[in-house]
Amino acid sequence: MTESTKVTVRVPATSANLGPGFDTLGLALGLYDEVEASLFTPDDPDATAVEIAVSGEGAGELDQDEGHLIVRTMRTTFERMGLPQPRGIRLNCLNRIPHARGLGSSSAAICAGVLAARALAGTPYLGDLSDFGGLGDLSDEGVFALATEIEGHPDNVAPCLAGGLTIAWTDRSNAPHMLKLVPHADIRPVAIVPRQRLSTEVARGLLPESVPHADASANAGRAALLVAALTARPERELLLAATEDRLHQDYRAPAMPRTADLVQRLRGIGVPAVVSGAGPTVLAFSTVDTQDLIAPEVGTDWLIQPLDVETRGARVVSPETR
């Protein structure tokens, strides 16, 4: 088999919602999946093949054929760019982001697939672009739009691609947009990850079709306060008030009672804590006067993982820049 140039894409974990910013706010975290991707042509010109090796999270569980999310995303990206489909795709995935835990693993895979396909668009195995009328390029805005389309909502793909703190929304034509902000240097996220998993579909299924006006108003105010606290005033009292939520966490509590209990106990001792994404991971913001309070409340059934804020977002890397 002849193989094209390899590209490696590094994509960060993300935490969406951050309490009151339901489907809007997201934060990129310093925990990464790495995907090495290449195209190849089997000896038989009529054959197609997919080769996938997975280590770390999802090893032995994920599809190793055309059903793999990254492969499906790459093929969608080639199609969107007007390019022919390659006969073969090879992936080597090093996964560190926990799956089905509310840390954006599916968004990371989608972003990795779009970026890998874009980086491989110029390889010989996709042919001469002029022969196919292909665009041959995909802008950063196009990457974001396509990743959002595949994922279904922009709140995780925005911080995954851009890094930092992002505000994402869709306009009246359903086109996605985002604004990247730089979190204050004192922001210290701590992911508290349980063993059990929870699908986003199950968590979303628990949400009501409507909420009281007072709850919506309260969340709007808290979300605005949270942006200020994360970027300019990362004080415990402000972060604690700013991370209050009335729109989704209580409704989802029956599906993850231990998560709901831990969030309540941490907040009860003054630690700003929220459900990360759809859960069941808890995200806490550690400050100087709360960092020693977290572990005694958590116990031994959870993985406590202090993380940096990832400021650059997903990117194609070389071995020297990892």
Secondary structure, DSSP 8 states (H G I E B T S, - for coil): -EE---EEEEEEEEEESTTT-TTTEEEEEEEEEEEEEEEEE-SSTT--EEEEEEEETTTTTS--STTSHHHHHHHHHHHHTT----SEEEEEEEE-S-TTSSS-HHHHHHHHHHHHHHHTTTSGGG--HHHHT------HHHHHHHHHHHHS-STTHHHHHH-SEEEEEE-TT--EEEEEE---TT--EEEEEESS---HHHHHHTS-S---HHHHHHHHHHHHHHHHHHHT---HHHHHHHT--SSSHHHHGGG-HHHHHHHHHHHHTT--EEE-TTSSSEEEE--TTTTTTHHHHH-SSEEEEE--B-SS-SEEE-GGG-
